[in-house]
Amino acid sequence: MNKTVSVIGSGFSSLSAACYLAKAGFNISIFEKNATVGGRARQLVKDGFTFDIGPSWYWMPDIFDKFFADFGKKTSDYYQLDKLSPAYKIFFADDTITIGDTMDKICAEFERIESGSSKHLRKFISDAQENYGIAIDKIVLRPGLSPFELVTKETVFKIDQFFKTISGQVRKKFKNPKLISTLEFPVLFLGAKPSKTPSFYSFMNFADFGLGTWHPKGGMYEIIKAMQALAIELGVSIHTNSSVEKIRVENGKAIGISCNGKEIDSDFVLSGADYHHSETLLDEKYRQYSESYWAKKTFAPSSLLFYVGFDKKLKSIEHHNLFFDTDFERHAEEIYDEPKWPSDPLFYANFPSVTDESMSPEGCETGFFLVPIAPGLEDTPKLRKQYFGLIMKRFQLRTGQEIENNIIFKESFCVKDFVEEYNSYKGNAYGMANTLLQTAFLRPKLQSKKVKKLFFTGQLTVPGPGVPPALISGKLVSELIAKVD
C-alpha cells in the first residue's frame, strides 16, 4: 500500500511538493483552511475586475518551465505567457525610468541618466548572470542540511560575495541615486535591505534585466489553477475549508492531523503553512524553535494592499509601476530598523489590464496598490484610509491625472488580514528575509529535528521567499520525504 502524506496548506510550495510526491507514488491529501486553493496567491473577482491578491510579478520563467517539465508538461499546456514591454516604470520626484524588455533598451535608459553607466551595467549583469547559474544549478537545489552544501568549486571563487552587500557593490560603480535605487530594487523581493543582502544575490538583477518580466494571461492565479489541475491529474486529493487544529504525534513520530474536529491518519505530515504557526499545532515539547527564536529573526515586510476598480483607462502608467519619489533609505529604516508606519512611503502600483484586457471590463482599469510596511504594526481602518489618501495624492501628482472620482470600489488587505487569512507570523507578507545569517542551512529546517516524519516547506524555510523559491522548496522537501524508509 502506498504511503500517505497529509499536506497542510495549498500555496505554491505545498502544491509543488504534492505533485512531486504523487509522481513518486505517495497518496497525497491537501488540507486548505480557506475556500480556495493558492495560499497567499489567491484571486479577487468583483464586478468584472480580476485581481491577484498576492504575488503579481512573474520572474524566473525558467523555474516554472522546469517545474512543469518534470511532469512532462509545458507552461503553455496551462496558460499563455507574455513578456512585458516595457517590463516596468519607476517614478521619481523629477523623472521616470522605463525598464525595457531588452538589455539594449535598458542600457540606453541608463546612459540617458548617467553617461558611461551602460558599460558598468553590462559587466554587472554579466556577473549577475554567472551568479544566477550558480544559484539555480548549485545552491538553491540543496536542502539546507549542512554548511558544506555551499562549498562547490564555483562558490569557492564567490565566497567574498557572501560577506559584501548588494548596496556596496552597486554604489561602487553607479553614482546617480536613481540608478542605484533601480539596481537595489530587485533584492527587495528577498525581504531585506540591500545594505544587509549579500552581493551574491545580484542574480536577482539578472532575473530582472536578463530574463525579463512576464505575465500569464488572466493573472498569476492561472499558475495556481495549473498546479491544481496537475495535482488532481496525479491523484492528489484537495480539501478546502479544512482548518488543521493539530499535528498529531505519538512516540515522537507524526501520525496525522486533526482537521475540522476529525482525526486523520497518515504516514507523514508536511506543512506548507506559516512555519511559526505550524509549530504551534504541536505540543510545546515537540517544537524546534522558541518564541524568542522567531522574535530575533529578520522578517520580510508586511504590506498594505488596495484593490481598486476604476471606471476609465488611466494615463501615463504601465503594467508594473514603482513610486520611488520619496526617500528609499528612510522607508527601509522604518520597516527594518525602527519599525513604524512609514512617514513618506514608497509604493507599487499594478495595472494588469494595461496589457491584459481580460482583467477588467471594457474601458476600465484594474488597480492594485501595495505599500511595504513592517510586520506586526497596528492595523486600523483609520490608518488604511489615511495611507490610501496619501498614495492617491502622490499617484495623481506623478501621473498628471485626477482619478479619485473614477473609483468604482476599493478593498484593502493588511496586517490583520495576513494573520487571519494565512496564520502569518506578525502578519508578514513574504516570510523570512534572506540575510547572510538567514541563508541556506541557517534557515528553519525542512525536516523536523524533534518529530520523525514531520516536514515543512515554504517561504520561511529553504530556499527562501518568492514564488520560484517556493516551487523549489516543494521539490526539495519531496526528495527528503522520498528518502525516508
Secondary structure, DSSP 4 states (H G I P E B T S, - for coil): ---EEEEE--SHHHHHHHHHHHHTT-EEEEE-SSSSS-TT--EEEETTEEEESS---B--HHHHHHHHHTTT--GGGT--EEE-SS-EEEE-SS-EEEE-SSHHHHHHHHHHHSTTHHHHHHHHHHHHHHHHHHIIIIITTS-SS-GGGG--HHHHTTGGGGTSBHHHHHHHH---HHHHHHHHGGGGGGTS-GGGSBGGGGHHHIIIIIT--EEETT-THHHHHHHHHHHHHTT-EEESS--EEEEEEETTEEEEEEETTEEEE-SEEEE-S-HHHHHHTS-GGG-SS-HHHHHHS-BPPEEEEEEEEESSPPSS--SEEEE--S-HHHHHHHHHTS-S--SS--EEEE-GGGT-GGGS-TT-EEEEEEEEE-TT----HHHHHHHHHHHHHHHHHHHT---GGGEEEEEEE-HHHHHHHH--GGG-SS-B---GGGSGGGSPPSB-SSSBTEEE-STTSSS-SSHHHHHHHHHHHHHHHHT--
